[in-house]
Amino acid sequence: MTIENIDIDATLRKVEKLLSEEKGLSPTMRSMVELLVLVITLLVGRLSWNSRNSSKPPSSGKKESKAKGERKAGGQKGREGVTLEKVENPDKVEVLEVDRRRYPRGTYKVVDYEARQVFDIKIARVVTEYRAEIVEDAEGNRIVASFPEGVTKAVQYGPDLKAHAVSMSQYQLIPYKGVREYFEEQMGIPLSEGSLCNFNKDAYEFLETFERKTRAELAKSDVLHADETGMNKNGDRYWLHSASNSMWTHFFPHEKRGTEAMDSIGILSQFRGILCHDHLKSYYTYTQGTHALCNAHHLRELEGVWEEDKKQQWAKEMKALLEAINRAVKDAGGVLQSNESENYRQRYRTILQNAEVESPPSDETNRKGKRGRVKRTKARNLLERLQKYEDDVLRFMDNKNVPFTNNLAENDIRMTKVQQKISGCFRSLDGAKIFCRICSYLSTSRKQGMNLSQALQMVFRGKLPDFART
């Protein structure tokens, strides 16, 4: 690592060499210098960690500038763009006549039109007044016409307004104050933060049936993606747990990260398929199914091991091998032939076998105390994990349904990270639960091919989409 044109690694090696050659240092001074070298080594190691070579998320550090030759900003070659195109039936047609006063006198006739369309929006309040007819019979008895279902007050908010407000709050992640100001300034509609809170609660309560359906569907799926991320609940550390597949998404907040939380959610304890995750040990307590590990994490960790210690040649080779296997699987249509799969598996084992020389086991003679194991380096920990969980690392080679990464789960929980950046925290656990259930519904609706605005409008009309009904 280089800082201000100083090669830190080379400098540390030079110091260590001089220290070993210096015979006149007192034991105290030698210990102090060795301690300083150790501290500097640890700090330099931490400075070099980023989302490219560790499990740190991209949002945790400074964004790295692109290297020369990498992709330029903007749309890439082959990308399908979105272009504004003319519509067949415009809402309004305005004919522009030629100012004939500017041209010589004569007879002119219209032969054609050159058309240009301007797309714009009109934000407007729509107030519908229902007037229920009152009639009397011959005896003076009055009969009042029935109001539409849901119209129960003299003045109230409509379902489309509620859906729009909840979308801005829970999907667009606009703070309550911003939503209130939008309605007041843009539409001339007074909307208190308390009313917006009630809209969110109403949606949360109505979607209870949807949540039960989601848990059941995920529990019986063939492949399930699981992940968890930290969240701030009024200053307390909580965890958002995610379980999802290509059609369903479930979020749930809990004060615990591990098995206690997962059991209380109830999906993983019923699941019997292939569970994709990032190797959190709690997932391995569920042994009724099989597991598949996220290789995006492995690639980043292998990159970090190689950058930290160039002697770990095996890490560079393993990273290249996993990337090569992934390309081969894609070229083969999602699964490799058994002979090709076995060939890659043997190469995998050979690299790890050679790694034993570059990253040997810890010296047990240095054990302090009788309990526990001797601390291992990051390289050794990664090596042992890749050895022990070979089948889970390489499962994507032999099963078409198993992806190379757990990116589906990581993409699903990205909204939570954005929410935490904007708002900083949830004020209460109830607020976190409301956010999780509504976002689960919106994420699932998108996966099911449904327009999100329509999905929320159905909620406030007391209906659920076909996919969400039990």
C-alpha positions as CSV (number, residue, x, y, z in Angstrom):
1,M,0.0,0.0,0.0
2,T,1.3,3.5,-0.9
3,I,0.4,6.7,1.0
4,E,1.8,10.0,-0.4
5,N,4.3,8.1,-2.5
6,I,5.6,6.1,0.5
7,D,5.5,2.3,0.1
8,I,4.2,1.3,3.5
9,D,4.8,-2.5,3.0
10,A,8.4,-1.9,1.9
11,T,9.1,0.5,4.8
12,L,7.7,-2.0,7.3
13,R,9.9,-4.8,5.9
14,K,12.9,-2.6,6.1
15,V,12.2,-1.7,9.8
16,E,11.7,-5.4,10.6
17,K,15.0,-6.3,8.9
18,L,16.9,-3.5,10.8
19,L,15.3,-4.6,14.0
20,S,16.5,-8.2,13.6
21,E,20.0,-7.0,12.8
22,E,20.2,-4.6,15.7
23,K,21.8,-6.5,18.7
24,G,22.2,-3.6,21.1
25,L,18.6,-2.8,21.7
26,S,17.3,-3.4,25.2
27,P,14.4,-5.9,25.6
28,T,12.1,-3.1,26.6
29,M,12.9,-0.9,23.5
30,R,12.7,-3.9,21.2
31,S,9.2,-4.8,22.5
32,M,8.0,-1.2,22.1
33,V,9.2,-1.1,18.5
34,E,7.7,-4.4,17.6
35,L,4.4,-3.3,19.1
36,L,4.5,-0.1,17.0
37,V,5.2,-2.1,13.9
38,L,2.2,-4.4,14.7
39,V,-0.1,-1.4,15.3
40,I,0.9,0.3,12.0
41,T,0.4,-3.0,10.1
42,L,-3.1,-3.4,11.5
43,L,-4.0,0.2,10.7
44,V,-2.7,0.0,7.2
45,G,-4.6,-3.2,6.7
46,R,-7.8,-1.4,7.8
47,L,-7.2,1.5,5.5
48,S,-6.9,-0.8,2.5
49,W,-10.3,-2.5,3.1
50,N,-13.2,-1.4,0.9
51,S,-16.3,-2.9,-0.7
52,R,-14.1,-4.4,-3.5
53,N,-11.9,-6.5,-1.3
54,S,-13.9,-7.3,1.9
55,S,-17.4,-7.7,3.1
56,K,-17.8,-4.0,3.8
57,P,-20.8,-2.4,1.9
58,P,-20.1,0.2,-0.7
59,S,-21.8,2.9,1.5
60,S,-19.4,2.4,4.3
61,G,-16.4,4.3,2.9
62,K,-15.1,6.8,0.3
63,K,-16.1,6.0,-3.2
64,E,-13.1,4.9,-5.3
65,S,-12.4,6.7,-8.5
66,K,-12.5,4.6,-11.7
67,A,-9.3,3.4,-13.1
68,K,-8.3,4.5,-16.6
69,G,-9.9,2.4,-19.2
70,E,-12.9,1.4,-17.1
71,R,-16.5,2.1,-18.1
72,K,-17.4,5.7,-18.8
73,A,-20.3,7.4,-17.1
74,G,-23.7,7.1,-18.7
75,G,-25.4,4.3,-20.6
76,Q,-23.2,1.5,-21.8
77,K,-23.0,-0.2,-25.2
78,G,-25.9,-2.7,-25.6
79,R,-28.1,-1.1,-23.0
80,E,-31.7,-0.7,-23.8
81,G,-32.5,3.0,-23.4
82,V,-35.9,4.7,-22.7
83,T,-36.9,7.2,-25.3
84,L,-39.9,9.6,-25.2
85,E,-42.1,8.7,-28.2
86,K,-45.2,10.2,-29.7
87,V,-48.6,8.9,-28.7
88,E,-51.4,8.1,-31.2
89,N,-54.1,9.9,-29.4
90,P,-52.9,13.1,-27.6
91,D,-55.1,14.5,-24.8
92,K,-55.1,17.9,-26.3
93,V,-54.5,19.2,-29.9
94,E,-53.7,22.8,-30.5
95,V,-53.6,24.0,-34.1
96,L,-51.1,26.7,-35.0
97,E,-52.1,28.8,-38.0
98,V,-49.7,30.4,-40.3
99,D,-49.7,34.2,-39.9
100,R,-50.7,35.0,-43.5
101,R,-50.1,38.8,-43.0
102,R,-46.4,38.1,-43.2
103,Y,-46.6,36.6,-46.7
104,P,-47.7,38.0,-50.1
105,R,-51.4,38.2,-50.8
106,G,-52.9,35.2,-52.4
107,T,-54.8,32.0,-51.9
108,Y,-53.3,29.5,-49.5
109,K,-54.7,26.0,-48.6
110,V,-53.7,23.7,-45.8
111,V,-52.0,20.6,-47.2
112,D,-50.5,19.0,-44.0
113,Y,-49.4,19.6,-40.5
114,E,-46.0,19.2,-38.8
115,A,-46.7,17.8,-35.4
116,R,-44.7,18.1,-32.2
117,Q,-45.8,16.8,-28.8
118,V,-45.1,18.1,-25.4
119,F,-45.4,15.8,-22.4
120,D,-46.4,17.5,-19.2
121,I,-48.3,16.9,-16.0
122,K,-51.1,18.6,-14.2
123,I,-51.2,18.2,-10.5
124,A,-54.7,19.0,-9.3
125,R,-57.0,18.4,-6.4
126,V,-60.2,16.5,-7.3
127,V,-63.1,16.8,-4.8
128,T,-66.1,14.6,-5.3
129,E,-69.2,15.5,-3.5
130,Y,-71.8,12.7,-3.1
131,R,-75.3,14.0,-2.6
132,A,-77.6,11.3,-1.3
133,E,-81.1,11.9,-2.4
134,I,-83.7,12.1,0.3
135,V,-87.3,11.3,-0.5
136,E,-90.5,11.2,1.5
137,D,-93.4,8.9,1.1
138,A,-97.0,9.9,1.5
139,E,-96.8,9.4,5.2
140,G,-93.8,11.6,5.6
141,N,-91.2,8.8,6.1
142,R,-87.8,9.8,4.8
143,I,-85.6,7.5,2.7
144,V,-81.9,8.4,2.1
145,A,-79.9,6.9,-0.8
146,S,-76.9,4.8,0.1
147,F,-73.4,6.3,-0.1
148,P,-70.7,4.3,-1.8
149,E,-68.8,1.8,0.4
150,G,-66.1,3.6,2.4
151,V,-67.7,7.0,2.3
152,T,-68.6,7.4,6.0
153,K,-67.7,11.0,6.9
154,A,-68.7,14.5,5.9
155,V,-65.1,15.1,4.7
156,Q,-62.5,12.5,4.2
157,Y,-59.4,11.5,2.1
158,G,-59.9,9.2,-0.9
159,P,-58.1,5.9,-1.6
160,D,-55.9,7.2,-4.4
161,L,-54.6,10.1,-2.2
162,K,-53.8,7.7,0.6
163,A,-52.0,5.4,-1.8
164,H,-50.0,8.3,-3.2
165,A,-49.0,9.5,0.3
166,V,-48.0,6.0,1.5
167,S,-45.9,5.5,-1.7
168,M,-44.1,8.8,-1.1
169,S,-43.5,7.9,2.6
170,Q,-42.6,4.2,2.4
171,Y,-41.3,3.7,-1.1
172,Q,-39.9,7.1,-2.2
173,L,-38.7,7.5,1.5
174,I,-39.7,11.1,1.7
175,P,-39.9,12.3,5.4
176,Y,-43.4,13.0,6.8
177,K,-42.8,16.7,6.8
178,G,-41.8,16.6,3.1
179,V,-45.0,14.7,2.2
180,R,-47.1,17.1,4.2
181,E,-45.6,20.1,2.4
182,Y,-46.0,18.5,-1.0
183,F,-49.7,18.0,-0.5
184,E,-50.2,21.5,0.9
185,E,-48.1,23.4,-1.6
186,Q,-48.7,21.4,-4.8
187,M,-52.3,20.3,-4.4
188,G,-53.8,22.7,-1.8
189,I,-54.7,19.7,0.4
190,P,-54.1,19.9,4.1
191,L,-52.5,16.7,5.4
192,S,-51.2,16.3,8.9
193,E,-48.3,14.0,9.8
194,G,-50.7,12.2,12.1
195,S,-53.0,11.4,9.1
196,L,-50.1,10.1,7.1
197,C,-49.1,7.9,10.0
198,N,-52.6,6.5,10.1
199,F,-52.5,5.8,6.4
200,N,-49.3,3.7,6.9
201,K,-50.9,1.9,9.8
202,D,-54.0,1.1,7.8
203,A,-51.9,-0.4,5.0
204,Y,-49.8,-2.4,7.5
205,E,-52.9,-3.9,9.1
206,F,-54.6,-4.7,5.8
207,L,-51.5,-6.5,4.5
208,E,-51.3,-9.0,7.4
209,T,-53.0,-11.6,5.1
210,F,-50.4,-10.9,2.4
211,E,-47.5,-11.4,4.9
212,R,-48.9,-14.8,5.9
213,K,-49.1,-15.8,2.3
214,T,-45.6,-14.6,1.6
215,R,-44.1,-16.6,4.5
216,A,-45.9,-19.7,3.3
217,E,-44.7,-19.3,-0.3
218,L,-41.1,-18.7,0.6
219,A,-41.0,-21.6,3.0
220,K,-42.0,-24.0,0.3
221,S,-39.8,-22.6,-2.5
222,D,-37.0,-24.6,-4.0
223,V,-34.3,-21.8,-3.6
224,L,-34.4,-19.1,-0.9
225,H,-32.1,-16.1,-0.5
226,A,-31.5,-14.8,3.0
227,D,-29.6,-11.8,4.3
228,E,-29.7,-9.4,7.2
229,T,-28.5,-5.9,7.8
230,G,-28.2,-3.6,10.8
231,M,-30.8,-0.9,11.4
232,N,-31.1,1.9,14.0
233,K,-34.3,1.9,16.1
234,N,-34.2,5.2,18.1
235,G,-30.5,4.6,18.9
236,D,-30.7,0.9,19.6
237,R,-29.1,-1.7,17.3
238,Y,-31.7,-3.8,15.5
239,W,-31.6,-6.1,12.5
240,L,-33.6,-6.3,9.4
241,H,-34.0,-9.9,8.2
242,S,-34.7,-10.6,4.5
243,A,-36.0,-13.8,2.9
244,S,-36.7,-13.7,-0.8
245,N,-36.8,-15.4,-4.2
246,S,-37.5,-14.2,-7.7
247,M,-41.3,-13.8,-6.9
248,W,-41.6,-13.0,-3.2
249,T,-40.0,-10.8,-0.6
250,H,-40.3,-10.8,3.1
251,F,-38.7,-8.3,5.5
252,F,-38.9,-8.3,9.3
253,P,-37.1,-6.3,12.0
254,H,-35.8,-7.9,15.2
255,E,-33.5,-7.0,18.0
256,K,-31.4,-10.1,17.4
257,R,-29.3,-11.2,14.4
258,G,-29.1,-14.9,14.8
259,T,-31.2,-18.0,15.3
260,E,-33.6,-16.5,17.9
261,A,-34.8,-13.9,15.3
262,M,-34.9,-16.4,12.4
263,D,-37.0,-18.9,14.5
264,S,-39.4,-16.1,15.5
265,I,-40.0,-15.2,11.8
266,G,-40.7,-18.9,11.1
267,I,-39.6,-19.2,7.4
268,L,-36.2,-20.9,7.7
269,S,-37.4,-23.4,10.3
270,Q,-40.0,-24.7,7.7
271,F,-37.8,-24.4,4.6
272,R,-36.5,-27.6,3.0
273,G,-34.8,-26.3,-0.2
274,I,-31.5,-24.7,-1.0
275,L,-30.7,-21.7,1.2
276,C,-28.4,-19.0,-0.4
277,H,-26.5,-16.8,2.1
278,D,-23.2,-15.2,3.0
279,H,-22.0,-17.8,5.6
280,L,-23.5,-16.3,8.8
281,K,-23.1,-19.3,11.1
282,S,-26.7,-19.0,12.3
283,Y,-28.0,-20.2,8.8
284,Y,-26.1,-23.5,9.3
285,T,-28.3,-24.3,12.3
286,Y,-31.0,-25.1,9.7
287,T,-29.9,-28.5,8.5
288,Q,-33.1,-29.8,7.0
289,G,-32.1,-28.4,3.6
290,T,-28.9,-27.7,1.7
291,H,-26.9,-24.5,1.5
292,A,-25.2,-22.4,-1.2
293,L,-22.7,-19.7,-0.4
294,C,-22.4,-16.2,-2.0
295,N,-19.4,-16.2,-4.2
296,A,-19.4,-12.4,-4.6
297,H,-18.3,-12.3,-0.9
298,H,-15.6,-14.9,-1.7
299,L,-14.3,-12.8,-4.6
300,R,-14.0,-9.7,-2.5
301,E,-12.3,-11.6,0.4
302,L,-9.9,-13.3,-2.0
303,E,-9.0,-9.9,-3.5
304,G,-8.4,-8.5,0.0
305,V,-6.2,-11.4,1.0
306,W,-4.1,-11.0,-2.1
307,E,-3.8,-7.2,-1.8
308,E,-2.8,-7.5,1.9
309,D,-0.2,-10.2,1.4
310,K,1.3,-10.8,-2.1
311,K,2.7,-14.1,-0.8
312,Q,-0.9,-15.5,-0.8
313,Q,-0.7,-16.5,-4.5
314,W,-3.4,-19.1,-4.0
315,A,-6.0,-16.3,-3.3
316,K,-5.3,-14.7,-6.7
317,E,-5.6,-18.1,-8.4
318,M,-8.8,-19.1,-6.6
319,K,-10.4,-15.8,-7.5
320,A,-9.5,-16.3,-11.2
321,L,-10.9,-19.9,-11.0
322,L,-14.2,-18.9,-9.5
323,E,-14.7,-16.2,-12.2
324,A,-13.8,-18.8,-14.9
325,I,-16.3,-21.3,-13.6
326,N,-19.0,-18.6,-13.5
327,R,-18.3,-17.8,-17.1
328,A,-18.4,-21.4,-18.1
329,V,-21.7,-22.0,-16.3
330,K,-23.2,-19.0,-18.1
331,D,-21.9,-20.2,-21.5
332,A,-23.3,-23.7,-20.8
333,G,-26.8,-22.4,-20.1
334,G,-26.7,-22.6,-16.3
335,V,-25.2,-26.0,-15.5
336,L,-22.0,-27.8,-16.4
337,Q,-21.7,-31.4,-17.6
338,S,-20.5,-33.8,-15.0
339,N,-17.0,-34.2,-16.4
340,E,-16.4,-30.5,-16.8
341,S,-17.7,-29.9,-13.3
342,E,-15.4,-32.6,-11.9
343,N,-12.4,-31.0,-13.7
344,Y,-13.1,-27.6,-12.1
345,R,-13.6,-29.3,-8.7
346,Q,-10.1,-30.9,-8.9
347,R,-8.5,-27.6,-9.9
348,Y,-10.3,-26.0,-6.9
349,R,-8.9,-28.7,-4.5
350,T,-5.4,-28.4,-6.0
351,I,-5.3,-24.6,-5.4
352,L,-6.4,-25.1,-1.8
353,Q,-3.9,-27.9,-1.3
354,N,-1.1,-25.7,-2.5
355,A,-2.4,-22.9,-0.3
356,E,-1.4,-24.9,2.8
357,V,2.2,-23.9,2.1
358,E,1.4,-20.2,1.6
359,S,-1.0,-20.0,4.5
360,P,-0.1,-22.8,7.0
361,P,-2.2,-23.6,10.1
362,S,-1.5,-21.7,13.3
363,D,1.3,-22.9,15.6
364,E,-0.5,-24.6,18.4
365,T,2.5,-24.3,20.6
366,N,1.8,-20.5,20.9
367,R,-1.6,-21.3,22.6
368,K,-2.3,-19.1,25.6
369,G,-4.4,-21.1,28.0
370,K,-6.0,-24.5,27.4
371,R,-9.3,-23.4,26.0
372,G,-10.3,-22.1,22.5
373,R,-8.3,-22.2,19.4
374,V,-5.2,-20.2,18.3
375,K,-6.1,-17.0,16.4
376,R,-6.0,-17.5,12.6
377,T,-5.2,-14.9,9.9
378,K,-7.9,-13.8,7.5
379,A,-6.2,-15.8,4.8
380,R,-6.2,-19.0,6.9
381,N,-9.9,-18.5,7.9
382,L,-10.9,-18.1,4.3
383,L,-8.9,-21.1,3.2
384,E,-10.4,-23.3,5.9
385,R,-13.9,-22.1,5.0
386,L,-13.4,-22.9,1.3
387,Q,-12.1,-26.3,2.2
388,K,-14.9,-27.2,4.6
389,Y,-17.8,-25.9,2.5
390,E,-16.6,-26.9,-0.9
391,D,-20.0,-28.3,-2.0
392,D,-21.8,-25.1,-0.9
393,V,-19.3,-22.9,-2.7
394,L,-19.5,-24.8,-6.0
395,R,-23.2,-25.8,-5.9
396,F,-23.9,-23.3,-8.7
397,M,-22.0,-25.5,-11.1
398,D,-24.3,-28.5,-10.8
399,N,-27.7,-27.0,-10.1
400,K,-29.3,-24.6,-12.6
401,N,-31.5,-23.0,-9.9
402,V,-28.5,-21.9,-7.7
403,P,-27.0,-18.6,-8.6
404,F,-23.3,-17.7,-8.4
405,T,-24.0,-14.9,-5.8
406,N,-26.6,-14.0,-3.2
407,N,-27.1,-10.6,-4.9
408,L,-30.9,-11.0,-5.1
409,A,-31.1,-10.8,-1.3
410,E,-28.6,-7.9,-1.2
411,N,-30.5,-6.0,-3.8
412,D,-33.8,-6.5,-1.9
413,I,-32.5,-5.0,1.3
414,R,-30.9,-2.0,-0.4
415,M,-34.0,0.1,0.3
416,T,-33.4,-0.2,4.0
417,K,-29.9,1.2,3.7
418,V,-31.3,4.2,1.7
419,Q,-34.0,4.7,4.4
420,Q,-31.4,4.7,7.2
421,K,-29.3,7.3,5.2
422,I,-32.3,9.6,4.8
423,S,-34.0,9.3,8.1
424,G,-31.1,8.1,10.3
425,C,-33.3,5.7,12.3
426,F,-36.8,4.4,13.0
427,R,-38.4,6.1,16.0
428,S,-40.1,2.9,17.1
429,L,-40.3,-0.8,16.5
430,D,-43.8,-0.3,15.2
431,G,-42.5,2.1,12.5
432,A,-39.9,-0.4,11.5
433,K,-42.5,-3.2,11.2
434,I,-44.8,-0.9,9.1
435,F,-41.9,-0.1,6.7
436,C,-40.9,-3.7,6.4
437,R,-44.4,-5.1,5.6
438,I,-45.3,-2.4,3.1
439,C,-41.9,-2.7,1.4
440,S,-42.3,-6.5,1.3
441,Y,-45.6,-5.9,-0.5
442,L,-44.2,-3.4,-3.0
443,S,-41.1,-5.5,-3.7
444,T,-43.3,-8.6,-4.3
445,S,-45.7,-6.6,-6.5
446,R,-42.8,-5.5,-8.7
447,K,-41.6,-9.1,-9.0
448,Q,-45.1,-10.2,-9.9
449,G,-45.2,-7.6,-12.7
450,M,-47.7,-5.3,-11.0
451,N,-47.6,-1.5,-11.1
452,L,-46.8,-0.2,-7.6
453,S,-49.3,2.6,-7.7
454,Q,-52.1,0.2,-8.6
455,A,-50.9,-2.2,-5.9
456,L,-51.3,0.5,-3.2
457,Q,-54.6,1.8,-4.6
458,M,-56.0,-1.7,-4.3
459,V,-55.0,-1.8,-0.6
460,F,-57.0,1.3,0.1
461,R,-59.9,0.0,-1.8
462,G,-59.9,-3.1,0.5
463,K,-58.7,-5.5,-2.2
464,L,-55.6,-7.6,-2.7
465,P,-54.0,-8.7,-6.0
466,D,-54.7,-12.3,-7.0
467,F,-51.1,-13.3,-6.1
468,A,-51.5,-12.1,-2.5
469,R,-54.8,-13.8,-1.7
470,T,-54.8,-17.0,0.4
